[in-house]
Amino acid sequence: MDKSEVIMVTGAAGFIGSCMVGHLNGSGYNKVIIVDEFAEEEKKPNYLKKKFIAQIERKDLFGWLDKNQMTPAFVFHLGARTDTTEFDYSIHEKLNVEYSQQIWNYCTTKKIPLIYASSAATYGSGELGYSDDHDIIEKLKPLNPYGVSKNEFDKWVLRQPQDKQPPYWAGLKFFNVYGPNEYHKGRMASVVFHAFNQIQKSGKVKLFRSHNPLYKDGEQLRDFIFVDDVVRVMYWMMEVMSNGQWAISKNGIYNLGTGKARAFKDLVTAIFNSLHIKPNIEYIDTPEDIREKYQYFTEAAMSKLRKAGYQQEFLSLEQGVNSYVKNFLVSHTYY
């Protein structure tokens, strides 16, 4: 893809979106349109030093594109309402379903390749496993309105006939992503972020006690993936889609995790080790408002992405945590 072409990134002030813009800039793509709701001051450092040609409020996007007669060569739709504690489904429906449909239809009409963010929250309690096979998407039962909205969009996408699809596209089910530029996320920031701050404040970390007899305290398992790996996968997809190396048969929904579930205890121990501090973990009851819907195990099945041609190895939990802590959290720097 020509470095002079325009790329659009929605959610560009957020965690993964701003890292994607940073990765594009670092790879020589500076003609970027960034889209988000930019009123939140805490998000400003995420995009302040990025290179872009236009900063568009989410609600103004389609009017602006028409007025400026600018058609991006590629779209990353990473903007969403991601708060899993927001139980008003209408908010998620408006932003995660209806707005995503508008983006999809725009890319279809203009024949623009599209990568959009789905979520591992679509898998619910995991009773159907974590395969990204299209056949199970209709049967999934997410545990919260956020997960429902992401799955509703995935279902809608899979119902679209060939002539109502962008030329090339992929939906990515992000698993537990951690890394720089999540400083603004509050309660929704990663466990790495919260644990690091607890260690800085008190020298110890509080983890949820297990309320499931199959799992010991701290041995609840998640597929944690460093944001650097996430943006590398998306960049690779953009390159192969733009260079004509992506067959239409590869269009679809893909998991994006490491494929290796790890324990919360391992995660926290890696943070302590990165800081050269002896691990000190205290276990507390899981809050009752989330206890019944708590996931004890997630692990991305990654064979589909490998079959599509992605060869690079993912960072281990220890490597990713060490990089995040030493290169970003200690100095409070940005990607």
C-alpha positions as CSV (number, residue, x, y, z in Angstrom):
1,M,0.0,0.0,0.0
2,D,1.3,3.5,-0.9
3,K,2.4,5.5,2.1
4,S,0.7,8.6,0.6
5,E,-2.8,7.0,0.8
6,V,-5.3,8.0,3.4
7,I,-6.2,5.6,6.2
8,M,-9.2,6.2,8.6
9,V,-9.1,5.0,12.2
10,T,-12.2,5.3,14.4
11,G,-11.8,5.2,18.2
12,A,-8.4,6.9,17.6
13,A,-8.4,8.6,20.9
14,G,-9.0,5.4,22.7
15,F,-6.6,2.6,23.9
16,I,-6.2,0.3,20.9
17,G,-7.1,2.9,18.3
18,S,-4.4,5.4,19.4
19,C,-1.8,2.5,19.4
20,M,-2.9,1.7,15.9
21,V,-2.4,5.3,14.8
22,G,1.0,5.2,16.5
23,H,2.0,2.0,14.6
24,L,0.8,3.4,11.3
25,N,2.9,6.6,11.9
26,G,5.9,4.5,12.9
27,S,5.5,2.6,9.6
28,G,5.4,5.8,7.5
29,Y,1.7,6.3,7.2
30,N,1.0,9.9,8.2
31,K,-2.1,10.7,6.2
32,V,-4.5,9.4,8.8
33,I,-8.1,10.6,9.5
34,I,-8.7,10.1,13.2
35,V,-12.3,9.8,14.4
36,D,-13.6,9.7,18.0
37,E,-15.4,11.8,20.6
38,F,-12.6,14.1,21.5
39,A,-14.1,16.0,24.5
40,E,-12.5,13.8,27.1
41,E,-9.3,15.6,28.3
42,E,-7.8,12.4,29.7
43,K,-7.6,10.9,26.2
44,K,-5.8,13.8,24.7
45,P,-2.2,12.5,25.3
46,N,-3.2,9.4,23.4
47,Y,-3.2,11.3,20.1
48,L,-1.5,14.6,20.9
49,K,1.8,13.7,19.2
50,K,0.4,11.5,16.5
51,K,0.5,12.5,12.8
52,F,-2.8,12.9,11.1
53,I,-4.5,15.1,8.5
54,A,-7.9,15.4,10.0
55,Q,-9.6,15.0,13.5
56,I,-13.3,14.3,13.1
57,E,-16.0,14.0,15.8
58,R,-17.7,10.7,15.5
59,K,-21.2,12.3,14.9
60,D,-19.8,14.5,12.1
61,L,-17.9,11.8,10.2
62,F,-20.2,11.0,7.2
63,G,-21.1,14.6,6.6
64,W,-17.4,15.5,6.7
65,L,-16.5,12.8,4.2
66,D,-19.2,13.9,1.8
67,K,-18.3,17.6,2.1
68,N,-14.5,17.0,1.6
69,Q,-15.0,14.3,-1.0
70,M,-12.3,12.3,0.7
71,T,-12.3,8.5,0.4
72,P,-9.9,6.6,2.6
73,A,-7.9,3.7,1.0
74,F,-8.5,1.7,4.2
75,V,-10.6,1.8,7.4
76,F,-9.9,0.5,10.9
77,H,-13.2,0.7,12.8
78,L,-12.0,0.4,16.4
79,G,-14.4,2.9,18.1
80,A,-17.0,1.4,20.4
81,R,-18.7,1.8,23.8
82,T,-16.6,-0.8,25.7
83,D,-17.9,-0.4,29.2
84,T,-19.1,-3.8,30.3
85,T,-20.7,-2.3,33.4
86,E,-23.1,-0.1,31.3
87,F,-26.3,-2.1,31.3
88,D,-28.4,0.2,29.1
89,Y,-28.4,-1.8,25.9
90,S,-29.7,1.1,23.8
91,I,-26.4,2.9,24.3
92,H,-24.4,-0.1,23.1
93,E,-26.9,-0.7,20.3
94,K,-26.5,2.9,18.9
95,L,-22.7,2.9,19.0
96,N,-21.7,-0.7,18.6
97,V,-24.4,-1.9,16.2
98,E,-26.0,1.0,14.3
99,Y,-22.9,3.1,13.9
100,S,-20.9,0.0,12.9
101,Q,-23.5,-0.7,10.2
102,Q,-23.1,2.8,8.8
103,I,-19.3,2.3,8.6
104,W,-19.8,-1.1,7.0
105,N,-22.2,0.3,4.4
106,Y,-19.9,3.2,3.7
107,C,-17.0,0.9,3.0
108,T,-19.2,-1.4,0.9
109,T,-20.4,1.6,-1.3
110,K,-16.9,3.1,-1.6
111,K,-15.2,-0.4,-2.0
112,I,-12.9,0.2,0.9
113,P,-11.2,-2.7,2.8
114,L,-12.3,-2.7,6.4
115,I,-11.0,-4.2,9.7
116,Y,-13.4,-3.8,12.7
117,A,-13.2,-4.6,16.4
118,S,-15.4,-7.4,17.7
119,S,-14.7,-8.9,21.2
120,A,-14.1,-12.1,23.1
121,A,-17.0,-10.8,25.3
122,T,-19.3,-12.4,22.6
123,Y,-18.4,-15.8,23.9
124,G,-20.2,-15.4,27.2
125,S,-19.3,-18.0,29.7
126,G,-17.6,-20.1,27.1
127,E,-20.0,-22.9,27.1
128,L,-19.6,-23.3,23.3
129,G,-15.8,-22.9,23.5
130,Y,-13.7,-20.2,21.9
131,S,-13.7,-21.2,18.2
132,D,-14.0,-18.4,15.7
133,D,-16.0,-20.7,13.4
134,H,-18.8,-18.7,11.9
135,D,-21.3,-21.5,12.6
136,I,-21.4,-20.8,16.3
137,I,-21.8,-17.0,16.2
138,E,-25.6,-17.2,16.0
139,K,-25.7,-19.5,19.1
140,L,-23.4,-17.4,21.4
141,K,-24.9,-16.0,24.6
142,P,-22.9,-13.0,25.8
143,L,-23.1,-12.1,29.5
144,N,-23.6,-8.4,29.2
145,P,-25.1,-5.7,26.9
146,Y,-21.6,-4.8,25.5
147,G,-21.0,-8.4,24.5
148,V,-24.5,-8.7,23.1
149,S,-24.0,-5.6,20.9
150,K,-20.7,-6.9,19.5
151,N,-22.3,-10.2,18.7
152,E,-25.4,-8.6,17.1
153,F,-23.1,-6.8,14.7
154,D,-21.1,-9.9,13.9
155,K,-24.4,-11.8,13.2
156,W,-25.6,-8.9,11.0
157,V,-22.3,-8.9,9.1
158,L,-22.5,-12.6,8.4
159,R,-26.0,-12.2,6.9
160,Q,-24.8,-9.7,4.3
161,P,-24.6,-11.0,0.8
162,Q,-21.4,-10.7,-1.2
163,D,-22.6,-7.5,-3.0
164,K,-23.3,-5.8,0.3
165,Q,-19.8,-6.4,1.7
166,P,-16.6,-4.4,1.5
167,P,-14.1,-5.9,-1.0
168,Y,-12.0,-7.3,1.8
169,W,-12.8,-7.3,5.5
170,A,-12.1,-8.9,8.8
171,G,-13.8,-8.7,12.3
172,L,-11.3,-9.3,15.1
173,K,-12.4,-10.7,18.5
174,F,-10.0,-9.1,20.8
175,F,-9.3,-11.1,24.0
176,N,-7.7,-9.5,27.1
177,V,-5.7,-6.7,25.6
178,Y,-3.3,-4.7,27.8
179,G,-0.7,-2.1,27.1
180,P,0.0,1.7,26.9
181,N,-2.6,4.3,26.3
182,E,-5.2,2.9,28.6
183,Y,-4.5,5.4,31.4
184,H,-8.0,7.0,30.8
185,K,-10.0,3.8,31.1
186,G,-10.6,3.8,34.8
187,R,-12.3,0.6,36.0
188,M,-12.2,-0.8,32.5
189,A,-8.4,-0.7,32.3
190,S,-6.5,-3.9,32.2
191,V,-5.5,-6.0,35.3
192,V,-1.9,-5.1,34.5
193,F,-2.6,-1.4,34.8
194,H,-4.6,-1.8,38.1
195,A,-2.1,-4.2,39.6
196,F,0.9,-2.0,38.8
197,N,-0.8,1.0,40.5
198,Q,-1.7,-1.1,43.6
199,I,1.9,-2.2,43.9
200,Q,3.1,1.4,43.6
201,K,0.7,2.4,46.3
202,S,0.7,-0.4,48.8
203,G,3.4,-3.0,47.7
204,K,0.7,-5.6,47.2
205,V,-2.0,-6.7,44.7
206,K,-5.6,-7.7,45.5
207,L,-7.0,-10.4,43.2
208,F,-10.5,-11.9,43.1
209,R,-10.9,-15.1,45.1
210,S,-12.2,-18.0,43.1
211,H,-15.9,-18.9,43.8
212,N,-15.6,-21.9,41.5
213,P,-14.4,-25.2,43.0
214,L,-12.6,-26.1,39.7
215,Y,-10.2,-23.1,40.1
216,K,-7.9,-22.2,43.0
217,D,-7.6,-18.5,44.0
218,G,-5.6,-16.6,41.4
219,E,-5.7,-19.5,38.9
220,Q,-8.6,-18.1,36.9
221,L,-7.4,-18.1,33.3
222,R,-7.5,-15.5,30.6
223,D,-5.9,-15.1,27.2
224,F,-3.9,-11.9,27.8
225,I,-2.4,-10.2,24.7
226,F,-0.1,-7.2,24.5
227,V,-1.5,-4.3,22.4
228,D,1.7,-4.3,20.3
229,D,0.8,-7.8,19.0
230,V,-2.8,-6.6,18.3
231,V,-1.7,-3.7,16.1
232,R,0.9,-5.9,14.3
233,V,-1.8,-8.3,13.3
234,M,-4.1,-5.5,12.0
235,Y,-1.2,-3.8,10.2
236,W,-0.3,-7.2,8.5
237,M,-4.0,-7.6,7.5
238,M,-4.0,-4.1,6.0
239,E,-0.9,-4.8,4.0
240,V,-2.0,-8.1,2.5
241,M,-5.5,-6.8,1.8
242,S,-4.1,-3.8,0.0
243,N,-1.5,-5.7,-1.9
244,G,-4.1,-8.1,-3.4
245,Q,-2.8,-11.1,-1.4
246,W,-6.0,-11.5,0.6
247,A,-8.5,-13.8,-1.0
248,I,-12.2,-13.0,-0.6
249,S,-12.5,-16.5,0.9
250,K,-10.4,-15.2,3.9
251,N,-13.0,-12.4,4.7
252,G,-14.5,-13.2,8.1
253,I,-14.4,-13.0,11.8
254,Y,-11.1,-13.9,13.6
255,N,-10.0,-14.4,17.2
256,L,-7.2,-12.3,18.3
257,G,-5.5,-13.6,21.4
258,T,-2.2,-15.5,22.0
259,G,-3.9,-18.9,22.1
260,K,-2.4,-19.5,25.5
261,A,-4.5,-19.0,28.6
262,R,-2.6,-17.8,31.7
263,A,-3.5,-17.4,35.3
264,F,-4.0,-14.0,37.0
265,K,-1.4,-15.1,39.5
266,D,1.1,-15.5,36.7
267,L,0.3,-12.0,35.4
268,V,0.7,-10.3,38.7
269,T,3.9,-12.2,39.5
270,A,5.3,-11.0,36.1
271,I,4.6,-7.4,37.2
272,F,6.4,-7.8,40.6
273,N,9.3,-9.5,38.8
274,S,9.5,-6.6,36.3
275,L,9.8,-4.2,39.3
276,H,12.2,-6.5,41.1
277,I,9.8,-6.8,44.1
278,K,8.9,-10.0,45.9
279,P,5.3,-11.0,45.0
280,N,2.7,-10.1,47.6
281,I,-0.9,-11.1,46.6
282,E,-4.1,-10.8,48.7
283,Y,-7.3,-12.4,47.7
284,I,-10.7,-10.7,48.0
285,D,-14.3,-11.7,47.2
286,T,-15.4,-11.1,43.7
287,P,-18.1,-8.3,43.8
288,E,-21.6,-9.8,43.9
289,D,-22.7,-7.7,40.9
290,I,-20.4,-9.5,38.6
291,R,-19.9,-12.8,40.5
292,E,-22.5,-14.8,38.6
293,K,-21.3,-13.6,35.2
294,Y,-17.6,-14.0,35.9
295,Q,-15.5,-15.9,33.3
296,Y,-13.1,-18.4,34.8
297,F,-11.4,-19.4,31.5
298,T,-10.9,-17.8,28.1
299,E,-8.5,-18.9,25.4
300,A,-8.5,-17.9,21.8
301,A,-8.5,-20.7,19.1
302,M,-5.9,-19.2,16.8
303,S,-5.6,-21.7,13.9
304,K,-7.8,-19.6,11.6
305,L,-5.5,-16.6,11.7
306,R,-2.5,-18.8,11.2
307,K,-4.2,-20.5,8.2
308,A,-4.8,-17.0,6.8
309,G,-1.1,-16.5,6.7
310,Y,0.0,-14.7,9.9
311,Q,3.3,-16.2,10.9
312,Q,4.7,-13.9,13.6
313,E,5.0,-15.3,17.2
314,F,3.1,-13.5,19.9
315,L,4.9,-12.1,22.9
316,S,4.7,-14.3,26.0
317,L,2.8,-12.9,29.1
318,E,6.2,-12.2,30.8
319,Q,7.6,-10.5,27.7
320,G,4.6,-8.3,27.2
321,V,4.2,-7.3,30.9
322,N,7.9,-6.6,31.2
323,S,7.7,-4.2,28.1
324,Y,4.6,-2.5,29.4
325,V,5.9,-2.0,32.9
326,K,9.4,-0.9,32.0
327,N,8.8,1.1,28.8
328,F,5.5,2.8,29.7
329,L,4.0,2.4,33.1
330,V,7.0,3.3,35.2
331,S,7.5,6.5,33.2
332,H,3.8,7.1,32.4
333,T,4.6,7.4,28.7
334,Y,2.5,6.8,25.6
335,Y,2.6,4.6,22.5
